[in-house]
């Protein structure tokens, strides 16, 4: 995925906390760790632009299937 060795080592040791908030039809996912904090807001089933924690620009689509949240990312 293009992530450097040191980043993988530090990332593998972190224990992030994920907070899910719902306001109307907008969902916000906040991931918090000592390494990096990220936040994305989206509507289920609608594609959106996302910058990942490792700074990739992706098209994301998040759906719910059988009680599981499915997050698909596409990039070049």
N, CA, C, O and CB atoms as a CASP TS submission, in Angstrom:
PFRMAT TS
TARGET T0000
AUTHOR 0000-0000-0000
METHOD Language model
MODEL 1
PARENT N/A
ATOM      1  N   UNK     1       0.813  -1.205   0.000  1.00  0.00           N
ATOM      2  CA  UNK     1       0.000   0.000   0.000  1.00  0.00           C
ATOM      3  C   UNK     1       0.848   1.258   0.000  1.00  0.00           C
ATOM      4  O   UNK     1       0.293   2.355   0.040  1.00  0.00           O
ATOM      5  CB  UNK     1      -0.920   0.005   1.191  1.00  0.00           C
ATOM      6  N   UNK     2       2.150   1.149  -0.043  1.00  0.00           N
ATOM      7  CA  UNK     2       3.001   2.328  -0.071  1.00  0.00           C
ATOM      8  C   UNK     2       3.255   2.944   1.286  1.00  0.00           C
ATOM      9  O   UNK     2       3.626   4.114   1.371  1.00  0.00           O
ATOM     10  CB  UNK     2       2.405   3.342  -0.951  1.00  0.00           C
ATOM     11  N   UNK     3       3.063   2.181   2.348  1.00  0.00           N
ATOM     12  CA  UNK     3       3.305   2.683   3.701  1.00  0.00           C
ATOM     13  C   UNK     3       4.701   2.234   4.123  1.00  0.00           C
ATOM     14  O   UNK     3       5.037   1.056   4.005  1.00  0.00           O
ATOM     15  CB  UNK     3       2.211   2.169   4.712  1.00  0.00           C
ATOM     16  N   UNK     4       5.514   3.168   4.613  1.00  0.00           N
ATOM     17  CA  UNK     4       6.884   2.869   4.990  1.00  0.00           C
ATOM     18  C   UNK     4       6.995   1.948   6.196  1.00  0.00           C
ATOM     19  O   UNK     4       6.044   1.783   6.961  1.00  0.00           O
ATOM     20  CB  UNK     4       7.609   4.135   5.268  1.00  0.00           C
ATOM     21  N   UNK     5       8.185   1.345   6.353  1.00  0.00           N
ATOM     22  CA  UNK     5       8.438   0.392   7.434  1.00  0.00           C
ATOM     23  C   UNK     5       8.183   1.003   8.810  1.00  0.00           C
ATOM     24  O   UNK     5       7.488   0.411   9.636  1.00  0.00           O
ATOM     25  CB  UNK     5       9.869  -0.117   7.355  1.00  0.00           C
ATOM     26  N   UNK     6       8.747   2.186   9.056  1.00  0.00           N
ATOM     27  CA  UNK     6       8.591   2.819  10.371  1.00  0.00           C
ATOM     28  C   UNK     6       7.124   3.118  10.674  1.00  0.00           C
ATOM     29  O   UNK     6       6.664   2.914  11.797  1.00  0.00           O
ATOM     30  CB  UNK     6       9.412   4.115  10.439  1.00  0.00           C
ATOM     31  N   UNK     7       6.395   3.598   9.674  1.00  0.00           N
ATOM     32  CA  UNK     7       4.972   3.893   9.860  1.00  0.00           C
ATOM     33  C   UNK     7       4.202   2.621  10.188  1.00  0.00           C
ATOM     34  O   UNK     7       3.325   2.633  11.051  1.00  0.00           O
ATOM     35  CB  UNK     7       4.385   4.559   8.600  1.00  0.00           C
ATOM     36  N   UNK     8       4.522   1.524   9.507  1.00  0.00           N
ATOM     37  CA  UNK     8       3.854   0.246   9.793  1.00  0.00           C
ATOM     38  C   UNK     8       4.141  -0.214  11.222  1.00  0.00           C
ATOM     39  O   UNK     8       3.248  -0.712  11.908  1.00  0.00           O
ATOM     40  CB  UNK     8       4.308  -0.836   8.790  1.00  0.00           C
ATOM     41  N   UNK     9       5.387  -0.047  11.668  1.00  0.00           N
ATOM     42  CA  UNK     9       5.753  -0.485  13.014  1.00  0.00           C
ATOM     43  C   UNK     9       5.006   0.316  14.083  1.00  0.00           C
ATOM     44  O   UNK     9       4.451  -0.257  15.021  1.00  0.00           O
ATOM     45  CB  UNK     9       7.265  -0.352  13.221  1.00  0.00           C
ATOM     46  N   UNK    10       4.995   1.633  13.935  1.00  0.00           N
ATOM     47  CA  UNK    10       4.289   2.485  14.902  1.00  0.00           C
ATOM     48  C   UNK    10       2.791   2.227  14.821  1.00  0.00           C
ATOM     49  O   UNK    10       2.124   2.100  15.848  1.00  0.00           O
ATOM     50  CB  UNK    10       4.591   3.987  14.645  1.00  0.00           C
ATOM     51  N   UNK    11       2.262   2.149  13.605  1.00  0.00           N
ATOM     52  CA  UNK    11       0.836   1.909  13.426  1.00  0.00           C
ATOM     53  C   UNK    11       0.386   0.589  14.015  1.00  0.00           C
ATOM     54  O   UNK    11      -0.730   0.479  14.523  1.00  0.00           O
ATOM     55  CB  UNK    11       0.491   1.949  11.971  1.00  0.00           C
ATOM     56  N   UNK    12       1.252  -0.418  13.950  1.00  0.00           N
ATOM     57  CA  UNK    12       0.918  -1.725  14.494  1.00  0.00           C
ATOM     58  C   UNK    12       0.846  -1.750  16.009  1.00  0.00           C
ATOM     59  O   UNK    12       0.228  -2.643  16.588  1.00  0.00           O
ATOM     60  CB  UNK    12       1.912  -2.726  14.033  1.00  0.00           C
ATOM     61  N   UNK    13       1.471  -0.781  16.653  1.00  0.00           N
ATOM     62  CA  UNK    13       1.479  -0.736  18.120  1.00  0.00           C
ATOM     63  C   UNK    13       0.382   0.148  18.698  1.00  0.00           C
ATOM     64  O   UNK    13       0.115   0.079  19.897  1.00  0.00           O
ATOM     65  CB  UNK    13       2.819  -0.248  18.609  1.00  0.00           C
ATOM     66  N   UNK    14      -0.258   0.976  17.882  1.00  0.00           N
ATOM     67  CA  UNK    14      -1.275   1.882  18.408  1.00  0.00           C
ATOM     68  C   UNK    14      -2.587   1.142  18.644  1.00  0.00           C
ATOM     69  O   UNK    14      -2.882   0.149  17.979  1.00  0.00           O
ATOM     70  CB  UNK    14      -1.494   3.059  17.448  1.00  0.00           C
ATOM     71  N   UNK    15      -3.346   1.625  19.570  1.00  0.00           N
ATOM     72  CA  UNK    15      -4.663   1.078  19.886  1.00  0.00           C
ATOM     73  C   UNK    15      -5.681   2.201  19.714  1.00  0.00           C
ATOM     74  O   UNK    15      -6.025   2.882  20.680  1.00  0.00           O
ATOM     75  CB  UNK    15      -4.709   0.480  21.345  1.00  0.00           C
ATOM     76  N   UNK    16      -6.169   2.396  18.475  1.00  0.00           N
ATOM     77  CA  UNK    16      -7.070   3.519  18.225  1.00  0.00           C
ATOM     78  C   UNK    16      -8.455   3.314  18.838  1.00  0.00           C
ATOM     79  O   UNK    16      -8.896   2.190  19.077  1.00  0.00           O
ATOM     80  CB  UNK    16      -7.204   3.745  16.737  1.00  0.00           C
ATOM     81  N   UNK    17      -9.116   4.431  19.081  1.00  0.00           N
ATOM     82  CA  UNK    17     -10.502   4.458  19.525  1.00  0.00           C
ATOM     83  C   UNK    17     -11.329   5.002  18.374  1.00  0.00           C
ATOM     84  O   UNK    17     -10.983   6.029  17.791  1.00  0.00           O
ATOM     85  CB  UNK    17     -10.683   5.322  20.826  1.00  0.00           C
ATOM     86  N   UNK    18     -12.422   4.321  18.041  1.00  0.00           N
ATOM     87  CA  UNK    18     -13.305   4.786  16.976  1.00  0.00           C
ATOM     88  C   UNK    18     -14.631   5.211  17.588  1.00  0.00           C
ATOM     89  O   UNK    18     -15.250   4.463  18.344  1.00  0.00           O
ATOM     90  CB  UNK    18     -13.520   3.682  15.900  1.00  0.00           C
ATOM     91  N   UNK    19     -15.058   6.430  17.246  1.00  0.00           N
ATOM     92  CA  UNK    19     -16.326   6.975  17.716  1.00  0.00           C
ATOM     93  C   UNK    19     -17.228   7.136  16.500  1.00  0.00           C
ATOM     94  O   UNK    19     -16.826   7.734  15.502  1.00  0.00           O
ATOM     95  CB  UNK    19     -16.128   8.343  18.473  1.00  0.00           C
ATOM     96  N   UNK    20     -18.444   6.607  16.579  1.00  0.00           N
ATOM     97  CA  UNK    20     -19.417   6.722  15.495  1.00  0.00           C
ATOM     98  C   UNK    20     -20.550   7.606  15.980  1.00  0.00           C
ATOM     99  O   UNK    20     -21.177   7.330  17.002  1.00  0.00           O
ATOM    100  CB  UNK    20     -19.948   5.320  15.044  1.00  0.00           C
ATOM    101  N   UNK    21     -20.810   8.684  15.227  1.00  0.00           N
ATOM    102  CA  UNK    21     -21.906   9.598  15.558  1.00  0.00           C
ATOM    103  C   UNK    21     -22.865   9.649  14.378  1.00  0.00           C
ATOM    104  O   UNK    21     -22.437   9.636  13.224  1.00  0.00           O
ATOM    105  CB  UNK    21     -21.371  11.029  15.905  1.00  0.00           C
ATOM    106  N   UNK    22     -24.160   9.708  14.663  1.00  0.00           N
ATOM    107  CA  UNK    22     -25.180   9.803  13.626  1.00  0.00           C
ATOM    108  C   UNK    22     -26.028  11.031  13.903  1.00  0.00           C
ATOM    109  O   UNK    22     -26.569  11.193  14.997  1.00  0.00           O
ATOM    110  CB  UNK    22     -26.059   8.515  13.569  1.00  0.00           C
ATOM    111  N   UNK    23     -26.140  11.901  12.892  1.00  0.00           N
ATOM    112  CA  UNK    23     -26.983  13.098  12.983  1.00  0.00           C
ATOM    113  C   UNK    23     -27.834  13.135  11.720  1.00  0.00           C
ATOM    114  O   UNK    23     -27.352  13.499  10.647  1.00  0.00           O
ATOM    115  CB  UNK    23     -26.117  14.424  13.143  1.00  0.00           C
ATOM    116  N   UNK    24     -29.091  12.760  11.852  1.00  0.00           N
ATOM    117  CA  UNK    24     -29.939  12.668  10.671  1.00  0.00           C
ATOM    118  C   UNK    24     -29.442  11.549   9.778  1.00  0.00           C
ATOM    119  O   UNK    24     -29.308  10.409  10.223  1.00  0.00           O
ATOM    120  CB  UNK    24     -29.966  14.003   9.903  1.00  0.00           C
ATOM    121  N   UNK    25     -29.164  11.869   8.501  1.00  0.00           N
ATOM    122  CA  UNK    25     -28.657  10.845   7.585  1.00  0.00           C
ATOM    123  C   UNK    25     -27.143  10.935   7.389  1.00  0.00           C
ATOM    124  O   UNK    25     -26.593  10.282   6.503  1.00  0.00           O
ATOM    125  CB  UNK    25     -29.352  10.965   6.241  1.00  0.00           C
ATOM    126  N   UNK    26     -26.470  11.739   8.210  1.00  0.00           N
ATOM    127  CA  UNK    26     -25.014  11.883   8.126  1.00  0.00           C
ATOM    128  C   UNK    26     -24.345  11.110   9.257  1.00  0.00           C
ATOM    129  O   UNK    26     -24.707  11.248  10.426  1.00  0.00           O
ATOM    130  CB  UNK    26     -24.604  13.375   8.178  1.00  0.00           C
ATOM    131  N   UNK    27     -23.367  10.297   8.884  1.00  0.00           N
ATOM    132  CA  UNK    27     -22.589   9.513   9.843  1.00  0.00           C
ATOM    133  C   UNK    27     -21.193  10.121   9.917  1.00  0.00           C
ATOM    134  O   UNK    27     -20.611  10.463   8.888  1.00  0.00           O
ATOM    135  CB  UNK    27     -22.529   7.992   9.435  1.00  0.00           C
ATOM    136  N   UNK    28     -20.658  10.256  11.117  1.00  0.00           N
ATOM    137  CA  UNK    28     -19.291  10.736  11.310  1.00  0.00           C
ATOM    138  C   UNK    28     -18.502   9.659  12.036  1.00  0.00           C
ATOM    139  O   UNK    28     -18.916   9.174  13.089  1.00  0.00           O
ATOM    140  CB  UNK    28     -19.265  12.080  12.107  1.00  0.00           C
ATOM    141  N   UNK    29     -17.352   9.288  11.460  1.00  0.00           N
ATOM    142  CA  UNK    29     -16.433   8.337  12.083  1.00  0.00           C
ATOM    143  C   UNK    29     -15.201   9.099  12.526  1.00  0.00           C
ATOM    144  O   UNK    29     -14.519   9.724  11.714  1.00  0.00           O
ATOM    145  CB  UNK    29     -16.056   7.175  11.106  1.00  0.00           C
ATOM    146  N   UNK    30     -14.916   9.044  13.822  1.00  0.00           N
ATOM    147  CA  UNK    30     -13.715   9.678  14.363  1.00  0.00           C
ATOM    148  C   UNK    30     -12.804   8.573  14.877  1.00  0.00           C
ATOM    149  O   UNK    30     -13.213   7.758  15.703  1.00  0.00           O
ATOM    150  CB  UNK    30     -14.063  10.709  15.503  1.00  0.00           C
ATOM    151  N   UNK    31     -11.575   8.548  14.389  1.00  0.00           N
ATOM    152  CA  UNK    31     -10.584   7.587  14.858  1.00  0.00           C
ATOM    153  C   UNK    31      -9.496   8.362  15.566  1.00  0.00           C
ATOM    154  O   UNK    31      -8.876   9.256  14.990  1.00  0.00           O
ATOM    155  CB  UNK    31     -10.002   6.734  13.684  1.00  0.00           C
ATOM    156  N   UNK    32      -9.267   8.011  16.825  1.00  0.00           N
ATOM    157  CA  UNK    32      -8.324   8.756  17.658  1.00  0.00           C
ATOM    158  C   UNK    32      -7.257   7.811  18.190  1.00  0.00           C
ATOM    159  O   UNK    32      -7.563   6.742  18.717  1.00  0.00           O
ATOM    160  CB  UNK    32      -9.055   9.465  18.827  1.00  0.00           C
ATOM    161  N   UNK    33      -5.980   8.226  18.042  1.00  0.00           N
ATOM    162  CA  UNK    33      -4.864   7.449  18.589  1.00  0.00           C
ATOM    163  C   UNK    33      -3.734   8.406  18.938  1.00  0.00           C
ATOM    164  O   UNK    33      -3.790   9.593  18.616  1.00  0.00           O
ATOM    165  CB  UNK    33      -4.379   6.358  17.578  1.00  0.00           C
ATOM    166  N   UNK    34      -2.725   7.889  19.587  1.00  0.00           N
ATOM    167  CA  UNK    34      -1.565   8.720  19.909  1.00  0.00           C
ATOM    168  C   UNK    34      -0.783   9.061  18.651  1.00  0.00           C
ATOM    169  O   UNK    34      -0.016  10.024  18.645  1.00  0.00           O
ATOM    170  CB  UNK    34      -0.656   8.009  20.921  1.00  0.00           C
ATOM    171  N   UNK    35      -0.963   8.288  17.584  1.00  0.00           N
ATOM    172  CA  UNK    35      -0.236   8.480  16.334  1.00  0.00           C
ATOM    173  C   UNK    35      -0.889   9.542  15.455  1.00  0.00           C
ATOM    174  O   UNK    35      -0.211  10.435  14.947  1.00  0.00           O
ATOM    175  CB  UNK    35      -0.145   7.165  15.576  1.00  0.00           C
ATOM    176  N   UNK    36      -2.216   9.446  15.273  1.00  0.00           N
ATOM    177  CA  UNK    36      -2.919  10.372  14.385  1.00  0.00           C
ATOM    178  C   UNK    36      -4.420  10.284  14.645  1.00  0.00           C
ATOM    179  O   UNK    36      -4.940   9.221  14.981  1.00  0.00           O
ATOM    180  CB  UNK    36      -2.602  10.062  12.895  1.00  0.00           C
ATOM    181  N   UNK    37      -5.109  11.414  14.485  1.00  0.00           N
ATOM    182  CA  UNK    37      -6.564  11.456  14.583  1.00  0.00           C
ATOM    183  C   UNK    37      -7.135  11.727  13.199  1.00  0.00           C
ATOM    184  O   UNK    37      -6.600  12.546  12.452  1.00  0.00           O
ATOM    185  CB  UNK    37      -7.033  12.539  15.603  1.00  0.00           C
ATOM    186  N   UNK    38      -8.226  11.037  12.858  1.00  0.00           N
ATOM    187  CA  UNK    38      -8.898  11.281  11.585  1.00  0.00           C
ATOM    188  C   UNK    38     -10.393  11.408  11.830  1.00  0.00           C
ATOM    189  O   UNK    38     -10.918  10.932  12.836  1.00  0.00           O
ATOM    190  CB  UNK    38      -8.600  10.147  10.567  1.00  0.00           C
ATOM    191  N   UNK    39     -11.064  12.056  10.894  1.00  0.00           N
ATOM    192  CA  UNK    39     -12.519  12.213  10.974  1.00  0.00           C
ATOM    193  C   UNK    39     -13.077  12.262   9.566  1.00  0.00           C
ATOM    194  O   UNK    39     -12.570  13.003   8.723  1.00  0.00           O
ATOM    195  CB  UNK    39     -12.913  13.495  11.771  1.00  0.00           C
ATOM    196  N   UNK    40     -14.123  11.476   9.299  1.00  0.00           N
ATOM    197  CA  UNK    40     -14.822  11.535   8.023  1.00  0.00           C
ATOM    198  C   UNK    40     -16.314  11.599   8.300  1.00  0.00           C
ATOM    199  O   UNK    40     -16.806  11.001   9.257  1.00  0.00           O
ATOM    200  CB  UNK    40     -14.471  10.311   7.122  1.00  0.00           C
ATOM    201  N   UNK    41     -17.027  12.330   7.456  1.00  0.00           N
ATOM    202  CA  UNK    41     -18.484  12.398   7.524  1.00  0.00           C
ATOM    203  C   UNK    41     -19.024  11.997   6.164  1.00  0.00           C
ATOM    204  O   UNK    41     -18.448  12.347   5.134  1.00  0.00           O
ATOM    205  CB  UNK    41     -18.982  13.829   7.935  1.00  0.00           C
ATOM    206  N   UNK    42     -20.129  11.264   6.159  1.00  0.00           N
ATOM    207  CA  UNK    42     -20.656  10.725   4.911  1.00  0.00           C
ATOM    208  C   UNK    42     -22.109  10.320   5.098  1.00  0.00           C
ATOM    209  O   UNK    42     -22.625  10.281   6.215  1.00  0.00           O
ATOM    210  CB  UNK    42     -19.815   9.523   4.434  1.00  0.00           C
ATOM    211  N   UNK    43     -22.758  10.017   3.972  1.00  0.00           N
ATOM    212  CA  UNK    43     -24.099   9.450   3.975  1.00  0.00           C
ATOM    213  C   UNK    43     -23.976   8.021   3.471  1.00  0.00           C
ATOM    214  O   UNK    43     -23.312   7.765   2.466  1.00  0.00           O
ATOM    215  CB  UNK    43     -25.096  10.294   3.092  1.00  0.00           C
ATOM    216  N   UNK    44     -24.614   7.094   4.167  1.00  0.00           N
ATOM    217  CA  UNK    44     -24.552   5.693   3.768  1.00  0.00           C
ATOM    218  C   UNK    44     -25.024   5.522   2.332  1.00  0.00           C
ATOM    219  O   UNK    44     -26.045   6.085   1.936  1.00  0.00           O
ATOM    220  CB  UNK    44     -25.392   4.828   4.709  1.00  0.00           C
ATOM    221  N   UNK    45     -24.277   4.740   1.553  1.00  0.00           N
ATOM    222  CA  UNK    45     -24.663   4.439   0.178  1.00  0.00           C
ATOM    223  C   UNK    45     -24.322   5.511  -0.832  1.00  0.00           C
ATOM    224  O   UNK    45     -24.644   5.358  -2.010  1.00  0.00           O
ATOM    225  CB  UNK    45     -26.102   4.188   0.125  1.00  0.00           C
ATOM    226  N   UNK    46     -23.675   6.607  -0.410  1.00  0.00           N
ATOM    227  CA  UNK    46     -23.284   7.678  -1.331  1.00  0.00           C
ATOM    228  C   UNK    46     -21.763   7.784  -1.380  1.00  0.00           C
ATOM    229  O   UNK    46     -21.110   7.918  -0.346  1.00  0.00           O
ATOM    230  CB  UNK    46     -23.909   9.035  -0.902  1.00  0.00           C
ATOM    231  N   UNK    47     -21.199   7.722  -2.597  1.00  0.00           N
ATOM    232  CA  UNK    47     -19.751   7.833  -2.756  1.00  0.00           C
ATOM    233  C   UNK    47     -19.283   9.229  -2.344  1.00  0.00           C
ATOM    234  O   UNK    47     -19.974  10.219  -2.581  1.00  0.00           O
ATOM    235  CB  UNK    47     -19.336   7.532  -4.217  1.00  0.00           C
ATOM    236  N   UNK    48     -18.100   9.296  -1.724  1.00  0.00           N
ATOM    237  CA  UNK    48     -17.546  10.582  -1.299  1.00  0.00           C
ATOM    238  C   UNK    48     -16.032  10.553  -1.420  1.00  0.00           C
ATOM    239  O   UNK    48     -15.421   9.484  -1.463  1.00  0.00           O
ATOM    240  CB  UNK    48     -17.968  10.915   0.151  1.00  0.00           C
ATOM    241  N   UNK    49     -15.428  11.744  -1.474  1.00  0.00           N
ATOM    242  CA  UNK    49     -13.974  11.880  -1.518  1.00  0.00           C
ATOM    243  C   UNK    49     -13.433  11.806  -0.098  1.00  0.00           C
ATOM    244  O   UNK    49     -13.987  12.403   0.825  1.00  0.00           O
ATOM    245  CB  UNK    49     -13.551  13.214  -2.206  1.00  0.00           C
ATOM    246  N   UNK    50     -12.336  11.059   0.064  1.00  0.00           N
ATOM    247  CA  UNK    50     -11.732  10.889   1.385  1.00  0.00           C
ATOM    248  C   UNK    50     -10.216  10.996   1.267  1.00  0.00           C
ATOM    249  O   UNK    50      -9.626  10.514   0.301  1.00  0.00           O
ATOM    250  CB  UNK    50     -12.138   9.525   2.011  1.00  0.00           C
ATOM    251  N   UNK    51      -9.598  11.622   2.241  1.00  0.00           N
ATOM    252  CA  UNK    51      -8.148  11.588   2.381  1.00  0.00           C
ATOM    253  C   UNK    51      -7.852  10.651   3.539  1.00  0.00           C
ATOM    254  O   UNK    51      -8.263  10.910   4.670  1.00  0.00           O
ATOM    255  CB  UNK    51      -7.538  13.030   2.621  1.00  0.00           C
ATOM    256  N   UNK    52      -7.143   9.563   3.266  1.00  0.00           N
ATOM    257  CA  UNK    52      -6.894   8.541   4.273  1.00  0.00           C
ATOM    258  C   UNK    52      -5.837   8.995   5.276  1.00  0.00           C
ATOM    259  O   UNK    52      -5.190  10.024   5.083  1.00  0.00           O
ATOM    260  CB  UNK    52      -6.458   7.240   3.608  1.00  0.00           C
ATOM    261  N   UNK    53      -5.669   8.229   6.339  1.00  0.00           N
ATOM    262  CA  UNK    53      -4.689   8.551   7.377  1.00  0.00           C
ATOM    263  C   UNK    53      -3.272   8.606   6.823  1.00  0.00           C
ATOM    264  O   UNK    53      -2.415   9.298   7.373  1.00  0.00           O
ATOM    265  CB  UNK    53      -4.761   7.531   8.502  1.00  0.00           C
ATOM    266  N   UNK    54      -3.018   7.868   5.721  1.00  0.00           N
ATOM    267  CA  UNK    54      -1.693   7.905   5.094  1.00  0.00           C
ATOM    268  C   UNK    54      -1.670   8.838   3.879  1.00  0.00           C
ATOM    269  O   UNK    54      -0.812   8.712   3.005  1.00  0.00           O
ATOM    270  CB  UNK    54      -1.266   6.491   4.675  1.00  0.00           C
ATOM    271  N   UNK    55      -2.624   9.776   3.833  1.00  0.00           N
ATOM    272  CA  UNK    55      -2.700  10.866   2.854  1.00  0.00           C
ATOM    273  C   UNK    55      -2.988  10.446   1.416  1.00  0.00           C
ATOM    274  O   UNK    55      -2.644  11.179   0.489  1.00  0.00           O
ATOM    275  CB  UNK    55      -1.435  11.613   2.872  1.00  0.00           C
ATOM    276  N   UNK    56      -3.610   9.287   1.205  1.00  0.00           N
ATOM    277  CA  UNK    56      -4.064   8.930  -0.142  1.00  0.00           C
ATOM    278  C   UNK    56      -5.404   9.616  -0.402  1.00  0.00           C
ATOM    279  O   UNK    56      -6.212   9.778   0.513  1.00  0.00           O
ATOM    280  CB  UNK    56      -4.190   7.374  -0.306  1.00  0.00           C
ATOM    281  N   UNK    57      -5.634  10.017  -1.651  1.00  0.00           N
ATOM    282  CA  UNK    57      -6.918  10.567  -2.073  1.00  0.00           C
ATOM    283  C   UNK    57      -7.706   9.414  -2.683  1.00  0.00           C
ATOM    284  O   UNK    57      -7.281   8.824  -3.677  1.00  0.00           O
ATOM    285  CB  UNK    57      -6.742  11.765  -3.098  1.00  0.00           C
ATOM    286  N   UNK    58      -8.850   9.093  -2.092  1.00  0.00           N
ATOM    287  CA  UNK    58      -9.633   7.947  -2.540  1.00  0.00           C
ATOM    288  C   UNK    58     -11.099   8.333  -2.715  1.00  0.00           C
ATOM    289  O   UNK    58     -11.563   9.346  -2.193  1.00  0.00           O
ATOM    290  CB  UNK    58      -9.502   6.785  -1.546  1.00  0.00           C
ATOM    291  N   UNK    59     -11.808   7.497  -3.461  1.00  0.00           N
ATOM    292  CA  UNK    59     -13.266   7.551  -3.532  1.00  0.00           C
ATOM    293  C   UNK    59     -13.756   6.455  -2.594  1.00  0.00           C
ATOM    294  O   UNK    59     -13.357   5.299  -2.730  1.00  0.00           O
ATOM    295  CB  UNK    59     -13.814   7.357  -5.026  1.00  0.00           C
ATOM    296  N   UNK    60     -14.607   6.805  -1.655  1.00  0.00           N
ATOM    297  CA  UNK    60     -15.092   5.844  -0.668  1.00  0.00           C
ATOM    298  C   UNK    60     -16.596   5.661  -0.782  1.00  0.00           C
ATOM    299  O   UNK    60     -17.329   6.572  -1.166  1.00  0.00           O
ATOM    300  CB  UNK    60     -14.722   6.294   0.744  1.00  0.00           C
ATOM    301  N   UNK    61     -17.030   4.459  -0.437  1.00  0.00           N
ATOM    302  CA  UNK    61     -18.447   4.133  -0.361  1.00  0.00           C
ATOM    303  C   UNK    61     -18.633   3.274   0.884  1.00  0.00           C
ATOM    304  O   UNK    61     -17.979   2.243   1.042  1.00  0.00           O
ATOM    305  CB  UNK    61     -18.953   3.392  -1.665  1.00  0.00           C
ATOM    306  N   UNK    62     -19.529   3.707   1.765  1.00  0.00           N
ATOM    307  CA  UNK    62     -19.785   2.967   2.999  1.00  0.00           C
ATOM    308  C   UNK    62     -21.251   2.553   3.020  1.00  0.00           C
ATOM    309  O   UNK    62     -22.151   3.372   2.833  1.00  0.00           O
ATOM    310  CB  UNK    62     -19.426   3.822   4.259  1.00  0.00           C
ATOM    311  N   UNK    63     -21.464   1.264   3.253  1.00  0.00           N
ATOM    312  CA  UNK    63     -22.807   0.707   3.327  1.00  0.00           C
ATOM    313  C   UNK    63     -22.908  -0.147   4.589  1.00  0.00           C
ATOM    314  O   UNK    63     -21.907  -0.419   5.252  1.00  0.00           O
ATOM    315  CB  UNK    63     -23.143  -0.130   2.051  1.00  0.00           C
ATOM    316  N   UNK    64     -24.130  -0.562   4.908  1.00  0.00           N
ATOM    317  CA  UNK    64     -24.350  -1.494   6.013  1.00  0.00           C
ATOM    318  C   UNK    64     -25.012  -2.730   5.428  1.00  0.00           C
ATOM    319  O   UNK    64     -25.995  -2.633   4.695  1.00  0.00           O
ATOM    320  CB  UNK    64     -25.231  -0.856   7.156  1.00  0.00           C
ATOM    321  N   UNK    65     -24.457  -3.908   5.763  1.00  0.00           N
ATOM    322  CA  UNK    65     -24.983  -5.177   5.261  1.00  0.00           C
ATOM    323  C   UNK    65     -24.969  -6.187   6.403  1.00  0.00           C
ATOM    324  O   UNK    65     -23.905  -6.530   6.918  1.00  0.00           O
ATOM    325  CB  UNK    65     -24.150  -5.697   4.039  1.00  0.00           C
ATOM    326  N   UNK    66     -26.134  -6.656   6.792  1.00  0.00           N
ATOM    327  CA  UNK    66     -26.216  -7.657   7.851  1.00  0.00           C
ATOM    328  C   UNK    66     -25.654  -7.181   9.174  1.00  0.00           C
ATOM    329  O   UNK    66     -25.073  -7.971   9.918  1.00  0.00           O
ATOM    330  CB  UNK    66     -25.500  -8.893   7.432  1.00  0.00           C
ATOM    331  N   UNK    67     -25.817  -5.898   9.483  1.00  0.00           N
ATOM    332  CA  UNK    67     -25.318  -5.358  10.738  1.00  0.00           C
ATOM    333  C   UNK    67     -23.843  -5.001  10.724  1.00  0.00           C
ATOM    334  O   UNK    67     -23.288  -4.622  11.756  1.00  0.00           O
ATOM    335  CB  UNK    67     -25.566  -6.328  11.820  1.00  0.00           C
ATOM    336  N   UNK    68     -23.188  -5.119   9.546  1.00  0.00           N
ATOM    337  CA  UNK    68     -21.770  -4.771   9.426  1.00  0.00           C
ATOM    338  C   UNK    68     -21.603  -3.554   8.529  1.00  0.00           C
ATOM    339  O   UNK    68     -22.262  -3.437   7.496  1.00  0.00           O
ATOM    340  CB  UNK    68     -20.959  -5.962   8.871  1.00  0.00           C
ATOM    341  N   UNK    69     -20.721  -2.651   8.930  1.00  0.00           N
ATOM    342  CA  UNK    69     -20.407  -1.487   8.118  1.00  0.00           C
ATOM    343  C   UNK    69     -19.301  -1.884   7.138  1.00  0.00           C
ATOM    344  O   UNK    69     -18.234  -2.340   7.551  1.00  0.00           O
ATOM    345  CB  UNK    69     -19.974  -0.268   9.010  1.00  0.00           C
ATOM    346  N   UNK    70     -19.558  -1.711   5.843  1.00  0.00           N
ATOM    347  CA  UNK    70     -18.610  -2.067   4.787  1.00  0.00           C
ATOM    348  C   UNK    70     -18.070  -0.784   4.176  1.00  0.00           C
ATOM    349  O   UNK    70     -18.841   0.046   3.692  1.00  0.00           O
ATOM    350  CB  UNK    70     -19.279  -2.969   3.696  1.00  0.00           C
ATOM    351  N   UNK    71     -16.733  -0.611   4.194  1.00  0.00           N
ATOM    352  CA  UNK    71     -16.075   0.600   3.689  1.00  0.00           C
ATOM    353  C   UNK    71     -15.184   0.194   2.519  1.00  0.00           C
ATOM    354  O   UNK    71     -14.184  -0.499   2.707  1.00  0.00           O
ATOM    355  CB  UNK    71     -15.237   1.322   4.818  1.00  0.00           C
ATOM    356  N   UNK    72     -15.550   0.626   1.308  1.00  0.00           N
ATOM    357  CA  UNK    72     -14.788   0.310   0.098  1.00  0.00           C
ATOM    358  C   UNK    72     -14.104   1.579  -0.376  1.00  0.00           C
ATOM    359  O   UNK    72     -14.743   2.622  -0.519  1.00  0.00           O
ATOM    360  CB  UNK    72     -15.707  -0.284  -1.024  1.00  0.00           C
ATOM    361  N   UNK    73     -12.788   1.488  -0.621  1.00  0.00           N
ATOM    362  CA  UNK    73     -12.003   2.621  -1.113  1.00  0.00           C
ATOM    363  C   UNK    73     -11.432   2.274  -2.481  1.00  0.00           C
ATOM    364  O   UNK    73     -10.963   1.158  -2.703  1.00  0.00           O
ATOM    365  CB  UNK    73     -10.864   2.992  -0.118  1.00  0.00           C
ATOM    366  N   UNK    74     -11.474   3.253  -3.408  1.00  0.00           N
ATOM    367  CA  UNK    74     -10.886   3.089  -4.743  1.00  0.00           C
ATOM    368  C   UNK    74      -9.910   4.223  -4.976  1.00  0.00           C
ATOM    369  O   UNK    74     -10.208   5.381  -4.684  1.00  0.00           O
ATOM    370  CB  UNK    74     -11.983   3.062  -5.857  1.00  0.00           C
ATOM    371  N   UNK    75      -8.737   3.886  -5.505  1.00  0.00           N
ATOM    372  CA  UNK    75      -7.728   4.895  -5.820  1.00  0.00           C
ATOM    373  C   UNK    75      -6.874   4.406  -6.968  1.00  0.00           C
ATOM    374  O   UNK    75      -6.900   3.228  -7.328  1.00  0.00           O
ATOM    375  CB  UNK    75      -6.852   5.214  -4.587  1.00  0.00           C
ATOM    376  N   UNK    76      -6.108   5.336  -7.545  1.00  0.00           N
ATOM    377  CA  UNK    76      -5.221   4.991  -8.674  1.00  0.00           C
ATOM    378  C   UNK    76      -3.921   4.416  -8.194  1.00  0.00           C
ATOM    379  O   UNK    76      -3.061   4.073  -9.005  1.00  0.00           O
ATOM    380  CB  UNK    76      -4.945   6.208  -9.539  1.00  0.00           C
TER
END
